Every structure is written in structure tokens, then in C-alpha cells.
Amino acid sequence: MLGDWTAICLRCGGARRWFEEFEAEIPESCDACGGTMLHRCPACSAPFSSTFAVDCEACGAQLREPELFGTPIRKTTTRKE
């Protein structure tokens, strides 16, 4: 198993999975670009499970901008009836 939660780099979008018992091992900065690694919601401190999360699953606060390098992180989907 890769981990229950994810940490994402706010600069390059790099990600890594983690388990709560190993949270202390998550680096503060990205190994690839030096950007800030986010692994908990800044508003409520909840961890998040999706590498593609832009909003907190627990409180709805924005985790990061919804675009990276000019491309939407999540596709907008249209439901077919």
C-alpha cells in the first residue's frame, strides 16, 4: 500500500503518499524543486487523500490554486443523463 494520505508540492505538483505514523518524515520542501510540500489543510489541519485535491475534503477550504502551469488540476465533467 502506498499510504492513506497525500502530500503535494505547491510549486511543481509533485506528490507523495504517506501514513499518519510516518508523518514526521514528510519533508517541508519538495525534493525536485524546493517548493512547499502541503500535507494538511491550512484551515482545519485535516489530511487529504487525493493528489488532485484543490479543496479540503473536511472543511471545503481551498488547499491550492485550481490550476498548475496554466492547466486545470481537475477536469470539469458533464454528466450525461
PDB file of N, CA, C and O in Angstrom:
ATOM      1  N   MET A   1       0.841  -1.180   0.000  1.00  0.00           N
ATOM      2  CA  MET A   1       0.000   0.000   0.000  1.00  0.00           C
ATOM      3  C   MET A   1       0.889   1.246   0.000  1.00  0.00           C
ATOM      4  O   MET A   1       1.934   1.271   0.649  1.00  0.00           O
ATOM      5  N   LEU A   2       0.476   2.253  -0.714  1.00  0.00           N
ATOM      6  CA  LEU A   2       1.272   3.457  -0.872  1.00  0.00           C
ATOM      7  C   LEU A   2       1.111   4.470   0.247  1.00  0.00           C
ATOM      8  O   LEU A   2       2.016   5.273   0.473  1.00  0.00           O
ATOM      9  N   GLY A   3       0.015   4.460   0.940  1.00  0.00           N
ATOM     10  CA  GLY A   3      -0.249   5.427   2.000  1.00  0.00           C
ATOM     11  C   GLY A   3      -1.694   5.880   1.952  1.00  0.00           C
ATOM     12  O   GLY A   3      -2.320   5.896   0.892  1.00  0.00           O
ATOM     13  N   ASP A   4      -2.215   6.246   3.106  1.00  0.00           N
ATOM     14  CA  ASP A   4      -3.602   6.677   3.188  1.00  0.00           C
ATOM     15  C   ASP A   4      -3.806   8.106   2.707  1.00  0.00           C
ATOM     16  O   ASP A   4      -4.877   8.452   2.209  1.00  0.00           O
ATOM     17  N   TRP A   5      -2.781   8.934   2.857  1.00  0.00           N
ATOM     18  CA  TRP A   5      -2.886  10.365   2.588  1.00  0.00           C
ATOM     19  C   TRP A   5      -1.850  10.786   1.557  1.00  0.00           C
ATOM     20  O   TRP A   5      -0.944  10.022   1.224  1.00  0.00           O
ATOM     21  N   THR A   6      -1.993  12.010   1.054  1.00  0.00           N
ATOM     22  CA  THR A   6      -1.042  12.504   0.064  1.00  0.00           C
ATOM     23  C   THR A   6      -0.483  13.861   0.481  1.00  0.00           C
ATOM     24  O   THR A   6      -1.132  14.635   1.184  1.00  0.00           O
ATOM     25  N   ALA A   7       0.731  14.122   0.029  1.00  0.00           N
ATOM     26  CA  ALA A   7       1.368  15.432   0.200  1.00  0.00           C
ATOM     27  C   ALA A   7       1.673  15.932  -1.206  1.00  0.00           C
ATOM     28  O   ALA A   7       2.112  15.161  -2.059  1.00  0.00           O
ATOM     29  N   ILE A   8       1.441  17.228  -1.451  1.00  0.00           N
ATOM     30  CA  ILE A   8       1.662  17.780  -2.784  1.00  0.00           C
ATOM     31  C   ILE A   8       2.561  19.009  -2.705  1.00  0.00           C
ATOM     32  O   ILE A   8       2.512  19.779  -1.746  1.00  0.00           O
ATOM     33  N   CYS A   9       3.376  19.167  -3.729  1.00  0.00           N
ATOM     34  CA  CYS A   9       4.217  20.355  -3.833  1.00  0.00           C
ATOM     35  C   CYS A   9       3.389  21.472  -4.452  1.00  0.00           C
ATOM     36  O   CYS A   9       2.793  21.299  -5.515  1.00  0.00           O
ATOM     37  N   LEU A  10       3.356  22.607  -3.784  1.00  0.00           N
ATOM     38  CA  LEU A  10       2.557  23.727  -4.291  1.00  0.00           C
ATOM     39  C   LEU A  10       3.202  24.401  -5.499  1.00  0.00           C
ATOM     40  O   LEU A  10       2.534  25.164  -6.197  1.00  0.00           O
ATOM     41  N   ARG A  11       4.471  24.143  -5.762  1.00  0.00           N
ATOM     42  CA  ARG A  11       5.141  24.752  -6.902  1.00  0.00           C
ATOM     43  C   ARG A  11       5.079  23.869  -8.160  1.00  0.00           C
ATOM     44  O   ARG A  11       4.642  24.326  -9.217  1.00  0.00           O
ATOM     45  N   CYS A  12       5.512  22.622  -8.048  1.00  0.00           N
ATOM     46  CA  CYS A  12       5.601  21.777  -9.252  1.00  0.00           C
ATOM     47  C   CYS A  12       4.511  20.708  -9.339  1.00  0.00           C
ATOM     48  O   CYS A  12       4.360  20.073 -10.383  1.00  0.00           O
ATOM     49  N   GLY A  13       3.752  20.499  -8.264  1.00  0.00           N
ATOM     50  CA  GLY A  13       2.686  19.500  -8.280  1.00  0.00           C
ATOM     51  C   GLY A  13       3.148  18.098  -7.944  1.00  0.00           C
ATOM     52  O   GLY A  13       2.349  17.162  -7.965  1.00  0.00           O
ATOM     53  N   GLY A  14       4.431  17.935  -7.635  1.00  0.00           N
ATOM     54  CA  GLY A  14       4.933  16.621  -7.238  1.00  0.00           C
ATOM     55  C   GLY A  14       4.169  16.108  -6.031  1.00  0.00           C
ATOM     56  O   GLY A  14       3.713  16.896  -5.203  1.00  0.00           O
ATOM     57  N   ALA A  15       4.026  14.805  -5.925  1.00  0.00           N
ATOM     58  CA  ALA A  15       3.228  14.237  -4.841  1.00  0.00           C
ATOM     59  C   ALA A  15       3.894  13.013  -4.249  1.00  0.00           C
ATOM     60  O   ALA A  15       4.708  12.349  -4.891  1.00  0.00           O
ATOM     61  N   ARG A  16       3.528  12.732  -3.009  1.00  0.00           N
ATOM     62  CA  ARG A  16       3.962  11.503  -2.353  1.00  0.00           C
ATOM     63  C   ARG A  16       2.874  11.079  -1.384  1.00  0.00           C
ATOM     64  O   ARG A  16       2.198  11.921  -0.794  1.00  0.00           O
ATOM     65  N   ARG A  17       2.706   9.782  -1.221  1.00  0.00           N
ATOM     66  CA  ARG A  17       1.717   9.216  -0.305  1.00  0.00           C
ATOM     67  C   ARG A  17       2.358   9.058   1.066  1.00  0.00           C
ATOM     68  O   ARG A  17       3.577   8.930   1.178  1.00  0.00           O
ATOM     69  N   TRP A  18       1.522   9.067   2.123  1.00  0.00           N
ATOM     70  CA  TRP A  18       2.057   8.895   3.473  1.00  0.00           C
ATOM     71  C   TRP A  18       1.030   8.276   4.409  1.00  0.00           C
ATOM     72  O   TRP A  18      -0.177   8.370   4.188  1.00  0.00           O
ATOM     73  N   PHE A  19       1.540   7.638   5.462  1.00  0.00           N
ATOM     74  CA  PHE A  19       0.738   7.094   6.556  1.00  0.00           C
ATOM     75  C   PHE A  19       0.925   8.010   7.758  1.00  0.00           C
ATOM     76  O   PHE A  19       1.993   8.600   7.923  1.00  0.00           O
ATOM     77  N   GLU A  20      -0.097   8.136   8.598  1.00  0.00           N
ATOM     78  CA  GLU A  20      -0.016   9.032   9.750  1.00  0.00           C
ATOM     79  C   GLU A  20       1.160   8.711  10.673  1.00  0.00           C
ATOM     80  O   GLU A  20       1.764   9.625  11.236  1.00  0.00           O
ATOM     81  N   GLU A  21       1.493   7.441  10.835  1.00  0.00           N
ATOM     82  CA  GLU A  21       2.590   7.100  11.737  1.00  0.00           C
ATOM     83  C   GLU A  21       3.961   7.553  11.208  1.00  0.00           C
ATOM     84  O   GLU A  21       4.941   7.567  11.953  1.00  0.00           O
ATOM     85  N   PHE A  22       4.025   7.924   9.915  1.00  0.00           N
ATOM     86  CA  PHE A  22       5.271   8.405   9.325  1.00  0.00           C
ATOM     87  C   PHE A  22       5.196   9.873   8.905  1.00  0.00           C
ATOM     88  O   PHE A  22       6.013  10.332   8.105  1.00  0.00           O
ATOM     89  N   GLU A  23       4.234  10.600   9.433  1.00  0.00           N
ATOM     90  CA  GLU A  23       4.035  11.992   9.049  1.00  0.00           C
ATOM     91  C   GLU A  23       5.284  12.846   9.285  1.00  0.00           C
ATOM     92  O   GLU A  23       5.560  13.753   8.500  1.00  0.00           O
ATOM     93  N   ALA A  24       6.020  12.581  10.316  1.00  0.00           N
ATOM     94  CA  ALA A  24       7.228  13.361  10.632  1.00  0.00           C
ATOM     95  C   ALA A  24       8.294  13.236   9.542  1.00  0.00           C
ATOM     96  O   ALA A  24       9.202  14.064   9.470  1.00  0.00           O
ATOM     97  N   GLU A  25       8.193  12.221   8.702  1.00  0.00           N
ATOM     98  CA  GLU A  25       9.176  12.011   7.642  1.00  0.00           C
ATOM     99  C   GLU A  25       8.879  12.806   6.366  1.00  0.00           C
ATOM    100  O   GLU A  25       9.699  12.824   5.448  1.00  0.00           O
ATOM    101  N   ILE A  26       7.724  13.459   6.298  1.00  0.00           N
ATOM    102  CA  ILE A  26       7.393  14.254   5.107  1.00  0.00           C
ATOM    103  C   ILE A  26       8.272  15.499   5.116  1.00  0.00           C
ATOM    104  O   ILE A  26       8.273  16.251   6.090  1.00  0.00           O
ATOM    105  N   PRO A  27       9.021  15.721   4.036  1.00  0.00           N
ATOM    106  CA  PRO A  27       9.878  16.913   4.009  1.00  0.00           C
ATOM    107  C   PRO A  27       9.041  18.187   3.893  1.00  0.00           C
ATOM    108  O   PRO A  27       7.949  18.168   3.325  1.00  0.00           O
ATOM    109  N   GLU A  28       9.550  19.276   4.425  1.00  0.00           N
ATOM    110  CA  GLU A  28       8.862  20.566   4.314  1.00  0.00           C
ATOM    111  C   GLU A  28       8.950  21.118   2.897  1.00  0.00           C
ATOM    112  O   GLU A  28       8.069  21.858   2.460  1.00  0.00           O
ATOM    113  N   SER A  29      10.014  20.759   2.178  1.00  0.00           N
ATOM    114  CA  SER A  29      10.168  21.241   0.810  1.00  0.00           C
ATOM    115  C   SER A  29      10.322  20.068  -0.148  1.00  0.00           C
ATOM    116  O   SER A  29      10.784  18.991   0.228  1.00  0.00           O
ATOM    117  N   CYS A  30       9.929  20.299  -1.374  1.00  0.00           N
ATOM    118  CA  CYS A  30       9.955  19.300  -2.441  1.00  0.00           C
ATOM    119  C   CYS A  30      11.394  18.937  -2.809  1.00  0.00           C
ATOM    120  O   CYS A  30      12.237  19.819  -2.977  1.00  0.00           O
ATOM    121  N   ASP A  31      11.667  17.664  -2.933  1.00  0.00           N
ATOM    122  CA  ASP A  31      12.991  17.202  -3.338  1.00  0.00           C
ATOM    123  C   ASP A  31      13.338  17.640  -4.757  1.00  0.00           C
ATOM    124  O   ASP A  31      14.508  17.866  -5.067  1.00  0.00           O
ATOM    125  N   ALA A  32      12.332  17.763  -5.619  1.00  0.00           N
ATOM    126  CA  ALA A  32      12.569  18.088  -7.029  1.00  0.00           C
ATOM    127  C   ALA A  32      12.789  19.575  -7.284  1.00  0.00           C
ATOM    128  O   ALA A  32      13.676  19.950  -8.051  1.00  0.00           O
ATOM    129  N   CYS A  33      11.975  20.437  -6.633  1.00  0.00           N
ATOM    130  CA  CYS A  33      12.046  21.865  -6.975  1.00  0.00           C
ATOM    131  C   CYS A  33      12.241  22.800  -5.784  1.00  0.00           C
ATOM    132  O   CYS A  33      12.481  23.993  -5.967  1.00  0.00           O
ATOM    133  N   GLY A  34      12.141  22.270  -4.570  1.00  0.00           N
ATOM    134  CA  GLY A  34      12.294  23.101  -3.385  1.00  0.00           C
ATOM    135  C   GLY A  34      11.033  23.811  -2.932  1.00  0.00           C
ATOM    136  O   GLY A  34      11.060  24.558  -1.954  1.00  0.00           O
ATOM    137  N   GLY A  35       9.918  23.586  -3.636  1.00  0.00           N
ATOM    138  CA  GLY A  35       8.647  24.205  -3.267  1.00  0.00           C
ATOM    139  C   GLY A  35       8.098  23.644  -1.965  1.00  0.00           C
ATOM    140  O   GLY A  35       8.582  22.625  -1.472  1.00  0.00           O
ATOM    141  N   THR A  36       7.104  24.293  -1.416  1.00  0.00           N
ATOM    142  CA  THR A  36       6.470  23.877  -0.164  1.00  0.00           C
ATOM    143  C   THR A  36       5.627  22.625  -0.376  1.00  0.00           C
ATOM    144  O   THR A  36       4.816  22.559  -1.300  1.00  0.00           O
ATOM    145  N   MET A  37       5.827  21.633   0.489  1.00  0.00           N
ATOM    146  CA  MET A  37       5.004  20.424   0.464  1.00  0.00           C
ATOM    147  C   MET A  37       3.826  20.625   1.420  1.00  0.00           C
ATOM    148  O   MET A  37       4.017  20.907   2.603  1.00  0.00           O
ATOM    149  N   LEU A  38       2.626  20.479   0.903  1.00  0.00           N
ATOM    150  CA  LEU A  38       1.405  20.617   1.693  1.00  0.00           C
ATOM    151  C   LEU A  38       0.855  19.224   1.950  1.00  0.00           C
ATOM    152  O   LEU A  38       0.652  18.457   1.008  1.00  0.00           O
ATOM    153  N   HIS A  39       0.609  18.884   3.217  1.00  0.00           N
ATOM    154  CA  HIS A  39       0.052  17.568   3.517  1.00  0.00           C
ATOM    155  C   HIS A  39      -1.144  17.623   4.463  1.00  0.00           C
ATOM    156  O   HIS A  39      -1.759  16.598   4.756  1.00  0.00           O
ATOM    157  N   ARG A  40      -1.466  18.812   4.934  1.00  0.00           N
ATOM    158  CA  ARG A  40      -2.659  19.016   5.762  1.00  0.00           C
ATOM    159  C   ARG A  40      -3.294  20.342   5.359  1.00  0.00           C
ATOM    160  O   ARG A  40      -2.605  21.261   4.915  1.00  0.00           O
ATOM    161  N   CYS A  41      -4.588  20.432   5.516  1.00  0.00           N
ATOM    162  CA  CYS A  41      -5.324  21.652   5.203  1.00  0.00           C
ATOM    163  C   CYS A  41      -4.839  22.784   6.111  1.00  0.00           C
ATOM    164  O   CYS A  41      -4.781  22.609   7.328  1.00  0.00           O
ATOM    165  N   PRO A  42      -4.493  23.937   5.545  1.00  0.00           N
ATOM    166  CA  PRO A  42      -4.078  25.069   6.369  1.00  0.00           C
ATOM    167  C   PRO A  42      -5.195  25.599   7.277  1.00  0.00           C
ATOM    168  O   PRO A  42      -4.914  26.214   8.306  1.00  0.00           O
ATOM    169  N   ALA A  43      -6.455  25.363   6.905  1.00  0.00           N
ATOM    170  CA  ALA A  43      -7.587  25.882   7.684  1.00  0.00           C
ATOM    171  C   ALA A  43      -7.975  24.972   8.854  1.00  0.00           C
ATOM    172  O   ALA A  43      -8.232  25.460   9.955  1.00  0.00           O
ATOM    173  N   CYS A  44      -8.020  23.661   8.626  1.00  0.00           N
ATOM    174  CA  CYS A  44      -8.520  22.760   9.673  1.00  0.00           C
ATOM    175  C   CYS A  44      -7.545  21.651  10.062  1.00  0.00           C
ATOM    176  O   CYS A  44      -7.835  20.868  10.967  1.00  0.00           O
ATOM    177  N   SER A  45      -6.413  21.573   9.403  1.00  0.00           N
ATOM    178  CA  SER A  45      -5.369  20.574   9.678  1.00  0.00           C
ATOM    179  C   SER A  45      -5.737  19.145   9.297  1.00  0.00           C
ATOM    180  O   SER A  45      -5.052  18.206   9.704  1.00  0.00           O
ATOM    181  N   ALA A  46      -6.794  18.964   8.531  1.00  0.00           N
ATOM    182  CA  ALA A  46      -7.160  17.616   8.094  1.00  0.00           C
ATOM    183  C   ALA A  46      -6.219  17.165   6.981  1.00  0.00           C
ATOM    184  O   ALA A  46      -5.851  17.971   6.127  1.00  0.00           O
ATOM    185  N   PRO A  47      -5.824  15.891   6.974  1.00  0.00           N
ATOM    186  CA  PRO A  47      -5.060  15.369   5.850  1.00  0.00           C
ATOM    187  C   PRO A  47      -6.003  15.189   4.660  1.00  0.00           C
ATOM    188  O   PRO A  47      -7.221  15.191   4.835  1.00  0.00           O
ATOM    189  N   PHE A  48      -5.462  15.037   3.465  1.00  0.00           N
ATOM    190  CA  PHE A  48      -6.302  14.822   2.292  1.00  0.00           C
ATOM    191  C   PHE A  48      -5.795  13.615   1.523  1.00  0.00           C
ATOM    192  O   PHE A  48      -4.603  13.310   1.540  1.00  0.00           O
ATOM    193  N   SER A  49      -6.713  12.930   0.848  1.00  0.00           N
ATOM    194  CA  SER A  49      -6.382  11.647   0.227  1.00  0.00           C
ATOM    195  C   SER A  49      -6.105  11.720  -1.265  1.00  0.00           C
ATOM    196  O   SER A  49      -5.535  10.781  -1.821  1.00  0.00           O
ATOM    197  N   SER A  50      -6.484  12.793  -1.927  1.00  0.00           N
ATOM    198  CA  SER A  50      -6.319  12.878  -3.373  1.00  0.00           C
ATOM    199  C   SER A  50      -5.164  13.788  -3.767  1.00  0.00           C
ATOM    200  O   SER A  50      -5.045  14.911  -3.277  1.00  0.00           O
ATOM    201  N   THR A  51      -4.325  13.293  -4.648  1.00  0.00           N
ATOM    202  CA  THR A  51      -3.233  14.085  -5.197  1.00  0.00           C
ATOM    203  C   THR A  51      -3.777  15.265  -6.000  1.00  0.00           C
ATOM    204  O   THR A  51      -3.082  16.266  -6.177  1.00  0.00           O
ATOM    205  N   PHE A  52      -4.995  15.156  -6.478  1.00  0.00           N
ATOM    206  CA  PHE A  52      -5.599  16.181  -7.312  1.00  0.00           C
ATOM    207  C   PHE A  52      -6.546  17.104  -6.537  1.00  0.00           C
ATOM    208  O   PHE A  52      -7.282  17.887  -7.137  1.00  0.00           O
ATOM    209  N   ALA A  53      -6.525  17.010  -5.216  1.00  0.00           N
ATOM    210  CA  ALA A  53      -7.402  17.845  -4.393  1.00  0.00           C
ATOM    211  C   ALA A  53      -7.032  19.321  -4.526  1.00  0.00           C
ATOM    212  O   ALA A  53      -5.857  19.686  -4.485  1.00  0.00           O
ATOM    213  N   VAL A  54      -8.035  20.148  -4.683  1.00  0.00           N
ATOM    214  CA  VAL A  54      -7.837  21.595  -4.664  1.00  0.00           C
ATOM    215  C   VAL A  54      -8.593  22.211  -3.492  1.00  0.00           C
ATOM    216  O   VAL A  54      -8.291  23.328  -3.070  1.00  0.00           O
ATOM    217  N   ASP A  55      -9.571  21.485  -2.969  1.00  0.00           N
ATOM    218  CA  ASP A  55     -10.335  21.918  -1.807  1.00  0.00           C
ATOM    219  C   ASP A  55     -10.264  20.824  -0.744  1.00  0.00           C
ATOM    220  O   ASP A  55     -10.176  19.639  -1.066  1.00  0.00           O
ATOM    221  N   CYS A  56     -10.303  21.230   0.514  1.00  0.00           N
ATOM    222  CA  CYS A  56     -10.248  20.295   1.633  1.00  0.00           C
ATOM    223  C   CYS A  56     -11.495  19.417   1.654  1.00  0.00           C
ATOM    224  O   CYS A  56     -12.616  19.907   1.523  1.00  0.00           O
ATOM    225  N   GLU A  57     -11.284  18.117   1.821  1.00  0.00           N
ATOM    226  CA  GLU A  57     -12.391  17.171   1.894  1.00  0.00           C
ATOM    227  C   GLU A  57     -13.197  17.351   3.175  1.00  0.00           C
ATOM    228  O   GLU A  57     -14.382  17.017   3.210  1.00  0.00           O
ATOM    229  N   ALA A  58     -12.569  17.876   4.231  1.00  0.00           N
ATOM    230  CA  ALA A  58     -13.221  18.002   5.534  1.00  0.00           C
ATOM    231  C   ALA A  58     -13.979  19.320   5.701  1.00  0.00           C
ATOM    232  O   ALA A  58     -15.127  19.324   6.145  1.00  0.00           O
ATOM    233  N   CYS A  59     -13.332  20.448   5.342  1.00  0.00           N
ATOM    234  CA  CYS A  59     -13.961  21.751   5.625  1.00  0.00           C
ATOM    235  C   CYS A  59     -14.281  22.568   4.365  1.00  0.00           C
ATOM    236  O   CYS A  59     -14.968  23.586   4.453  1.00  0.00           O
ATOM    237  N   GLY A  60     -13.796  22.137   3.208  1.00  0.00           N
ATOM    238  CA  GLY A  60     -14.085  22.837   1.967  1.00  0.00           C
ATOM    239  C   GLY A  60     -13.167  24.007   1.654  1.00  0.00           C
ATOM    240  O   GLY A  60     -13.320  24.634   0.606  1.00  0.00           O
ATOM    241  N   ALA A  61     -12.212  24.323   2.534  1.00  0.00           N
ATOM    242  CA  ALA A  61     -11.279  25.422   2.281  1.00  0.00           C
ATOM    243  C   ALA A  61     -10.372  25.085   1.093  1.00  0.00           C
ATOM    244  O   ALA A  61     -10.081  23.918   0.833  1.00  0.00           O
ATOM    245  N   GLN A  62      -9.938  26.105   0.391  1.00  0.00           N
ATOM    246  CA  GLN A  62      -9.053  25.896  -0.751  1.00  0.00           C
ATOM    247  C   GLN A  62      -7.668  25.471  -0.265  1.00  0.00           C
ATOM    248  O   GLN A  62      -7.071  26.124   0.590  1.00  0.00           O
ATOM    249  N   LEU A  63      -7.166  24.372  -0.820  1.00  0.00           N
ATOM    250  CA  LEU A  63      -5.833  23.881  -0.486  1.00  0.00           C
ATOM    251  C   LEU A  63      -4.768  24.541  -1.350  1.00  0.00           C
ATOM    252  O   LEU A  63      -3.676  24.864  -0.882  1.00  0.00           O
ATOM    253  N   ARG A  64      -5.107  24.732  -2.615  1.00  0.00           N
ATOM    254  CA  ARG A  64      -4.167  25.306  -3.584  1.00  0.00           C
ATOM    255  C   ARG A  64      -4.954  25.852  -4.764  1.00  0.00           C
ATOM    256  O   ARG A  64      -6.157  25.623  -4.887  1.00  0.00           O
ATOM    257  N   GLU A  65      -4.263  26.572  -5.623  1.00  0.00           N
ATOM    258  CA  GLU A  65      -4.907  27.105  -6.826  1.00  0.00           C
ATOM    259  C   GLU A  65      -5.400  25.939  -7.683  1.00  0.00           C
ATOM    260  O   GLU A  65      -4.761  24.888  -7.709  1.00  0.00           O
ATOM    261  N   PRO A  66      -6.515  26.103  -8.377  1.00  0.00           N
ATOM    262  CA  PRO A  66      -7.070  25.007  -9.169  1.00  0.00           C
ATOM    263  C   PRO A  66      -6.361  24.770 -10.499  1.00  0.00           C
ATOM    264  O   PRO A  66      -6.781  23.916 -11.280  1.00  0.00           O
ATOM    265  N   GLU A  67      -5.291  25.518 -10.764  1.00  0.00           N
ATOM    266  CA  GLU A  67      -4.510  25.333 -11.992  1.00  0.00           C
ATOM    267  C   GLU A  67      -3.039  25.166 -11.644  1.00  0.00           C
ATOM    268  O   GLU A  67      -2.558  25.707 -10.649  1.00  0.00           O
ATOM    269  N   LEU A  68      -2.331  24.408 -12.477  1.00  0.00           N
ATOM    270  CA  LEU A  68      -0.892  24.239 -12.354  1.00  0.00           C
ATOM    271  C   LEU A  68      -0.305  24.350 -13.743  1.00  0.00           C
ATOM    272  O   LEU A  68      -0.679  23.597 -14.642  1.00  0.00           O
ATOM    273  N   PHE A  69       0.611  25.285 -13.925  1.00  0.00           N
ATOM    274  CA  PHE A  69       1.216  25.550 -15.236  1.00  0.00           C
ATOM    275  C   PHE A  69       0.165  25.883 -16.295  1.00  0.00           C
ATOM    276  O   PHE A  69       0.316  25.519 -17.461  1.00  0.00           O
ATOM    277  N   GLY A  70      -0.908  26.583 -15.880  1.00  0.00           N
ATOM    278  CA  GLY A  70      -1.944  27.023 -16.807  1.00  0.00           C
ATOM    279  C   GLY A  70      -2.969  25.971 -17.179  1.00  0.00           C
ATOM    280  O   GLY A  70      -3.826  26.213 -18.029  1.00  0.00           O
ATOM    281  N   THR A  71      -2.894  24.812 -16.557  1.00  0.00           N
ATOM    282  CA  THR A  71      -3.818  23.721 -16.863  1.00  0.00           C
ATOM    283  C   THR A  71      -4.644  23.397 -15.620  1.00  0.00           C
ATOM    284  O   THR A  71      -4.093  23.288 -14.525  1.00  0.00           O
ATOM    285  N   PRO A  72      -5.958  23.243 -15.777  1.00  0.00           N
ATOM    286  CA  PRO A  72      -6.785  22.875 -14.622  1.00  0.00           C
ATOM    287  C   PRO A  72      -6.302  21.555 -14.001  1.00  0.00           C
ATOM    288  O   PRO A  72      -5.982  20.607 -14.719  1.00  0.00           O
ATOM    289  N   ILE A  73      -6.253  21.505 -12.682  1.00  0.00           N
ATOM    290  CA  ILE A  73      -5.834  20.285 -11.991  1.00  0.00           C
ATOM    291  C   ILE A  73      -6.907  19.221 -12.113  1.00  0.00           C
ATOM    292  O   ILE A  73      -6.601  18.041 -12.287  1.00  0.00           O
ATOM    293  N   ARG A  74      -8.149  19.629 -12.025  1.00  0.00           N
ATOM    294  CA  ARG A  74      -9.272  18.685 -12.174  1.00  0.00           C
ATOM    295  C   ARG A  74     -10.061  19.053 -13.417  1.00  0.00           C
ATOM    296  O   ARG A  74     -10.291  20.230 -13.694  1.00  0.00           O
ATOM    297  N   LYS A  75     -10.469  18.048 -14.158  1.00  0.00           N
ATOM    298  CA  LYS A  75     -11.325  18.279 -15.313  1.00  0.00           C
ATOM    299  C   LYS A  75     -12.735  18.610 -14.827  1.00  0.00           C
ATOM    300  O   LYS A  75     -13.200  18.069 -13.824  1.00  0.00           O
ATOM    301  N   THR A  76     -13.393  19.489 -15.538  1.00  0.00           N
ATOM    302  CA  THR A  76     -14.811  19.718 -15.288  1.00  0.00           C
ATOM    303  C   THR A  76     -15.550  18.653 -16.084  1.00  0.00           C
ATOM    304  O   THR A  76     -15.341  18.509 -17.289  1.00  0.00           O
ATOM    305  N   THR A  77     -16.403  17.920 -15.412  1.00  0.00           N
ATOM    306  CA  THR A  77     -17.121  16.850 -16.103  1.00  0.00           C
ATOM    307  C   THR A  77     -18.561  17.231 -16.300  1.00  0.00           C
ATOM    308  O   THR A  77     -19.147  17.943 -15.484  1.00  0.00           O
ATOM    309  N   THR A  78     -19.121  16.765 -17.364  1.00  0.00           N
ATOM    310  CA  THR A  78     -20.529  16.960 -17.658  1.00  0.00           C
ATOM    311  C   THR A  78     -21.200  15.612 -17.549  1.00  0.00           C
ATOM    312  O   THR A  78     -20.809  14.654 -18.214  1.00  0.00           O
ATOM    313  N   ARG A  79     -22.204  15.542 -16.713  1.00  0.00           N
ATOM    314  CA  ARG A  79     -22.916  14.298 -16.522  1.00  0.00           C
ATOM    315  C   ARG A  79     -23.936  14.099 -17.628  1.00  0.00           C
ATOM    316  O   ARG A  79     -24.729  14.993 -17.925  1.00  0.00           O
ATOM    317  N   LYS A  80     -23.908  12.928 -18.230  1.00  0.00           N
ATOM    318  CA  LYS A  80     -24.879  12.585 -19.282  1.00  0.00           C
ATOM    319  C   LYS A  80     -26.064  11.880 -18.637  1.00  0.00           C
ATOM    320  O   LYS A  80     -25.901  10.959 -17.837  1.00  0.00           O
ATOM    321  N   GLU A  81     -27.231  12.320 -18.993  1.00  0.00           N
ATOM    322  CA  GLU A  81     -28.468  11.726 -18.461  1.00  0.00           C
ATOM    323  C   GLU A  81     -28.951  10.642 -19.377  1.00  0.00           C
ATOM    324  O   GLU A  81     -29.977  10.018 -19.107  1.00  0.00           O
TER     325      GLU A  81
END
